[in-house]
Amino acid sequence: MEMFQKVALVLTIIGAINWGLIGLLDFNLVEMITGGVDMIERIIYILVGIAGLANIMLLFYHYEPSK
């Protein structure tokens, strides 16, 4: 499960950077990378959305150090 959370976190960070670029510079990195292919863009946005939902679990994860 740890690997899944790391991948989800990376996708969420990529999504956040993309939204920051859209807000600051009106530049869509996903669109540039995919060359404007709508279906690939949609898949990337869906994966980022799922990753964001998966990261909600991190809010409720309580780490207990080994004794």
N, C-alpha and C positions, 0 to 999 in steps of 0.2 A: 504494500500500500504506500510505502514511503516514496517509491519511484513515481507512482501515479501522482502524488501530491507535488513532487518537484516539477514534473512536466506541466501539471495544471498551473503551478505558480509561474513558470516561465511563460506560458501562454497568456496568463493574466497580465504579466508585466508588459509583454509585447502589445497587448490590447490597450493598456494604459498609455504606453508611449505613443501608439497610433492616435488615440484620442487627444493626447496633448499636442501632437503635431497638427491635427485637424483644427483644434481650438486656437493655437498660437499662429500657425503659418498657413492655414487652409490647405494643408498638404496631406493627402491620404497615402500613407506608406503601403498599405495592403493593396490598394489599387495600382500603385506603381509597380510593386513586385509581381502582381498577377497579370499585368498588361491590360487591365480592364476586362478580364474574362469574368463575367458576372457569376457564373456557377462556382468557380474556384473562390471568389471573394466571399460568397455566401457560406461556403463550407468553412472557410477560415473564421468568419464571424460566429458561426454556430459553435465551432470548437472553442473559441475564446469565451463565449457565453457559458458553455458547459464547464470550462475550467474555472470561471468565476464562481459558479454555483458549487463546484467541488471544493473551492477554497473556503467556503463558508464553514466547512467542517473544522478548519484550523482555529476558528474563533472559539469552538467548544472543546477543543482538545486540551486535556490537562496533562502536562508532562510531569511525571514523578521520577526524580532521579533514583538510580539504583542505590541500595543501602549496603 
